[in-house]
Amino acid sequence: MRLTCPICGLEVDVPDDVISGEVVEHDCGAVLEVVMDGSSMALRPLDGVQEDWGE
Amino acid sequence: MIGVGVAYDIVRWEEKAILEALKGVGAEVRPIHLTTAVFTLPEDEGQIPEVVLERSVSHSVAVESASLFEGLGARVINSSKALAVSTDKVRTASVLRACGIPAPITGVAFSPESALKLASIIGYPVVIKPVNGSWGRMVALARDEEELRAIIEHRRYLPGINSRVYLIQEFVRKPGRDLRVFVVGEEVPVAIYRVSDHWITNTARGGRAERVRVSDELRDLALRAAEAVGGEVLGVDILEHPERGYLVNEVNGVTEFKNTVRVTGVRLHEMIARYAVSVARR
């Protein structure tokens, strides 16, 4: 599956069985999160580690 | 077919492995991506699986979403109450003490002046930690009052209400390692040492995982800690005190186990999947 990088606008290859919430790194340096957008998938920049993240 | 949901925000190795393992045990799996899904009470009652594995990396999202799913009739592993305790180090210390479980000497203060007074009572060196948080972040060692003053001064200007709560512990002179003991239901299937030259031994901070035999004493202590927090799938962190023996330091309610599986070969994700299905069948 090919999605569009919201940072550089180029295409990003992701596996066909990818699920919402998976993290991918793009060649442009962006760290992106796969999200369900209606019935299709899209990419958004990952916010990064938050204060309350952990185990 | 048994329905099992996996609630998460970010997909780590663990969430991916659990999702695959659930398929392997014949469950009808429903991934629930918490940052894109919405739910309303009571309209969504009966719309979510009977059992939900709570796997949010955000502590606040984990507690609140578990509460929401319970309100919608799901059996959540771990429960919102267990997560509310395990994600808060003061609450964890409190229930461990109430259940007579050995733990490091821990105090709480609510002002910089009180924090200094508390540290002098506990005795230097002391460890100062955030109430919430994980992976060894923001955990600091103060060898004397001057160092603690500097740490407190920095914390005062950090955003977040929890930087106004000063959790201070005795510094346990552990032997270059601590233990992570895993609980799945009534079982304690595996434990690891987290070995490091640094006093912070989290694998997220470079600690090396090594398998350790689960003795009867370790098994009993981990199960007692699990019962104290009311959790079912947990990673219990235990320190070895040179005189007082095992001390339960923290209990992790959304435990990571990638390195444990890699080092020990014990497939915790499959055990968690089987446990979730067994709970759904009860």
Interface residues (C-beta under 8 A of the other chain):
Chain A: I19 S20 G21 E22 V23 E33 V35 M36 L46 Q50 E51 D52 W53 G54 E55
Chain B: Y8 D9 I10 V11 E15 K16 L19 P31 H33 T35 T36 V57 S58 H59 S60 T87 N132 G133 S134 W135 R137 G160 G235 N252 G253 V254 T255 E256
